[in-house]
Amino acid sequence: MPLKMNKDLVRRDLEEVWGQRKLDVADEIFAAEYIYHINSEQQVQNLDDYKQWFRDTLALFPDFHGTIEDMIAENDKVAVRWIFIGTKDGNKVIINGMSIYRIASGRIVETWNSYQRNNE
């Protein structure tokens, strides 16, 4: 798959799923057996679990929004540096992170996510 198409899949996750809250787009861009690694402490084992984790995250940070800072693609991987900002319990939370997405057969099949959370 061309690198631009891989980057477009990742952009759709960050902009449409997370940014516009279009969770139905996840069915178009992720494999059913999608695996999500979060800071080596938690894993999501499939697309349904990812959708639940997404809903749980938005319940904690209802105004969550993000910005893509950098995006680099090579072979079947796309690396993204991003910033998400939201409010939790009246406190502004800034999360700086990087994700590496693996693409296969036109779908996102795995993501490794590492981030640092800062409260203001």
C-alpha positions as CSV (number, residue, x, y, z in Angstrom):
1,M,0.0,0.0,0.0
2,P,1.4,3.4,-0.9
3,L,2.7,5.4,2.0
4,K,0.2,8.3,1.5
5,M,-2.7,5.8,1.9
6,N,-1.2,4.5,5.1
7,K,-0.8,8.1,6.4
8,D,-4.4,8.8,5.3
9,L,-5.7,5.9,7.5
10,V,-3.8,7.2,10.5
11,R,-5.0,10.8,9.9
12,R,-8.6,9.5,9.7
13,D,-8.2,7.9,13.2
14,L,-6.8,11.1,14.7
15,E,-9.0,13.6,12.9
16,E,-12.3,11.8,12.3
17,V,-12.5,9.2,15.1
18,W,-10.9,11.2,17.9
19,G,-11.4,14.8,16.5
20,Q,-14.9,14.5,15.2
21,R,-16.0,11.6,17.5
22,K,-17.0,9.5,14.5
23,L,-16.6,6.1,16.1
24,D,-18.2,4.4,13.1
25,V,-15.2,5.3,11.0
26,A,-13.2,2.9,13.2
27,D,-15.0,0.0,11.4
28,E,-13.7,1.3,8.1
29,I,-10.0,1.8,9.0
30,F,-9.2,-0.8,11.7
31,A,-9.0,-4.6,11.5
32,A,-11.4,-6.5,13.7
33,E,-8.3,-8.1,15.4
34,Y,-6.8,-4.7,16.1
35,I,-4.3,-4.6,19.0
36,Y,-3.5,-1.3,20.9
37,H,-0.5,-1.1,23.2
38,I,-0.7,1.8,25.7
39,N,2.5,2.8,27.5
40,S,3.3,-1.0,28.0
41,E,0.8,-1.1,30.8
42,Q,-2.5,-1.9,29.0
43,Q,-3.5,-3.6,25.9
44,V,-6.7,-3.5,23.9
45,Q,-7.1,-6.9,22.2
46,N,-9.7,-6.1,19.4
47,L,-11.7,-3.4,17.7
48,D,-14.7,-3.8,20.0
49,D,-12.4,-3.3,23.1
50,Y,-10.8,-0.3,21.4
51,K,-14.2,1.3,20.9
52,Q,-15.1,0.8,24.5
53,W,-11.8,2.2,25.6
54,F,-12.5,5.2,23.3
55,R,-15.9,5.8,24.9
56,D,-14.4,5.5,28.4
57,T,-11.7,8.0,27.6
58,L,-14.2,10.5,26.3
59,A,-16.3,10.1,29.4
60,L,-13.2,11.2,31.4
61,F,-12.2,14.0,29.0
62,P,-15.4,15.1,27.2
63,D,-13.6,18.1,25.5
64,F,-10.6,16.1,24.4
65,H,-9.0,17.4,21.2
66,G,-5.7,16.8,19.5
67,T,-3.2,18.1,17.0
68,I,-0.9,16.1,14.8
69,E,2.6,17.6,15.2
70,D,4.6,15.2,12.9
71,M,3.8,12.2,10.7
72,I,6.3,9.9,9.1
73,A,5.6,6.7,7.1
74,E,7.9,3.9,6.0
75,N,7.0,0.4,4.8
76,D,4.0,-0.8,6.8
77,K,4.4,1.7,9.7
78,V,3.3,5.3,10.3
79,A,4.8,7.3,13.2
80,V,2.9,10.2,14.7
81,R,3.9,12.8,17.3
82,W,0.7,14.4,18.7
83,I,-0.7,16.6,21.5
84,F,-4.1,16.1,23.1
85,I,-5.7,18.6,25.4
86,G,-8.7,18.1,27.6
87,T,-10.3,18.9,30.9
88,K,-10.8,16.4,33.7
89,D,-12.4,17.3,37.0
90,G,-12.0,21.0,36.1
91,N,-8.3,20.7,35.4
92,K,-6.6,21.2,32.1
93,V,-4.7,18.1,31.0
94,I,-2.1,18.1,28.2
95,I,-0.9,14.8,26.9
96,N,2.2,14.7,24.6
97,G,2.7,11.4,22.8
98,M,3.9,9.4,20.0
99,S,2.2,6.5,18.2
100,I,3.4,3.9,15.8
101,Y,0.7,2.4,13.6
102,R,1.1,-0.9,11.6
103,I,-0.9,-1.2,8.5
104,A,-1.8,-4.5,6.7
105,S,-4.3,-5.1,3.8
106,G,-5.5,-1.5,4.0
107,R,-6.4,-1.5,7.7
108,I,-4.7,-0.5,10.9
109,V,-3.9,-3.7,12.7
110,E,-1.7,-2.6,15.6
111,T,-0.6,0.6,17.4
112,W,2.1,1.2,20.0
113,N,1.3,4.4,22.0
114,S,3.6,6.2,24.4
115,Y,2.7,9.4,26.2
116,Q,3.3,11.8,29.1
117,R,0.5,13.5,30.8
118,N,0.9,17.0,32.2
119,N,-1.7,18.8,34.4
120,E,-1.8,22.6,34.4
